[in-house]
Amino acid sequence: MPKSLPKFSVLFLLVLTITYFIHSTLISSTTLENKTSILNFSYIFNGIYTLCLVTAIILLLKKLKDQIGFIFLAGSFLKIGLFLAFTKFNSLEIDKSVFLDFFIPYLVSLVLEVLFVSKILNNIK
């Protein structure tokens, strides 16, 4: 397990937490409805999934270093599918009005995943 995983975890959780507070503050100040269930679920889901995906990539790095890019793409595709499945099972409604409640944490997570995985891949070559 590389030394950079704890550093990534702390940085990732810090950025995601700051983003969550900014996002929830903007929503509460601009809307009369307080629909935070999808917002909370989205941030928690993206945080846990990203940490699991990055950890899995690190664990598989030595055995499957040529396939890490495909594993990353499959993991990103699976993230969207699992999110939609969990929202259906938990009766959380996703429509146009809450699209950004999913997309913002997904985008923040994706950007940090890409930066970290590309840094790892550049270091092994």
TAHU-V789773 format. One record per residue. N is the residue number from 1. RES is the residue in one letter. PSI is psi in whole degrees, 0 to 359 (none if undefined). D_CENTER is the distance of its C-alpha to the mean C-alpha in Angstrom with 1 decimal. Layout:
N_RES_PSI_D_CENTER, N_RES_PSI_D_CENTER
This chain:
1_M_118_20.4, 2_P_154_20.2, 3_K_341_20.8, 4_S_347_17.9, 5_L_313_15.3, 6_P_323_16.3, 7_K_315_16.4, 8_F_316_12.8, 9_S_314_11.7, 10_V_313_13.9, 11_L_315_13.0, 12_F_311_9.2, 13_L_325_10.1, 14_L_312_12.9, 15_V_317_11.2, 16_L_322_8.7, 17_T_316_11.9, 18_I_316_14.0, 19_T_319_12.0, 20_Y_313_12.2, 21_F_321_15.9, 22_I_314_16.7, 23_H_312_15.1, 24_S_327_16.9, 25_T_317_20.0, 26_L_320_20.2, 27_I_314_19.9, 28_S_333_22.5, 29_S_343_24.8, 30_T_347_24.9, 31_T_153_25.1, 32_L_329_27.5, 33_E_144_25.4, 34_N_73_23.1, 35_K_80_20.5, 36_T_359_17.7, 37_S_316_17.0, 38_I_325_14.4, 39_L_310_12.9, 40_N_313_12.8, 41_F_318_11.5, 42_S_315_8.6, 43_Y_318_7.5, 44_I_313_8.5, 45_F_310_7.1, 46_N_322_3.3, 47_G_311_4.9, 48_I_314_7.2, 49_Y_318_6.0, 50_T_316_4.5, 51_L_321_7.8, 52_C_317_9.7, 53_L_315_9.0, 54_V_320_10.1, 55_T_317_12.8, 56_A_319_14.0, 57_I_319_14.3, 58_I_319_16.3, 59_L_327_18.4, 60_L_357_19.2, 61_L_314_19.9, 62_K_323_23.6, 63_K_324_24.4, 64_L_44_22.5, 65_K_335_22.1, 66_D_342_23.4, 67_Q_6_20.8, 68_I_322_17.6, 69_G_318_16.8, 70_F_322_17.4, 71_I_319_15.3, 72_F_314_12.3, 73_L_317_13.2, 74_A_320_13.9, 75_G_322_10.6, 76_S_321_8.9, 77_F_318_11.7, 78_L_327_11.6, 79_K_315_8.1, 80_I_316_9.8, 81_G_315_13.0, 82_L_321_11.9, 83_F_313_10.5, 84_L_321_13.8, 85_A_315_15.8, 86_F_323_14.7, 87_T_324_15.4, 88_K_315_18.7, 89_F_331_19.7, 90_N_8_19.1, 91_S_37_20.9, 92_L_131_18.4, 93_E_128_19.6, 94_I_120_17.6, 95_D_189_19.8, 96_K_328_20.2, 97_S_338_20.4, 98_V_14_16.9, 99_F_316_15.1, 100_L_336_13.8, 101_D_333_12.5, 102_F_315_9.9, 103_F_322_9.8, 104_I_308_9.5, 105_P_328_6.2, 106_Y_315_4.9, 107_L_317_7.3, 108_V_314_6.8, 109_S_316_3.6, 110_L_316_5.8, 111_V_315_8.8, 112_L_324_8.4, 113_E_311_7.7, 114_V_315_10.7, 115_L_316_12.7, 116_F_313_12.6, 117_V_320_13.3, 118_S_325_16.0, 119_K_318_17.5, 120_I_313_17.9, 121_L_325_19.4, 122_N_329_21.7, 123_N_336_22.9, 124_I_349_24.0, 125_K_none_26.1
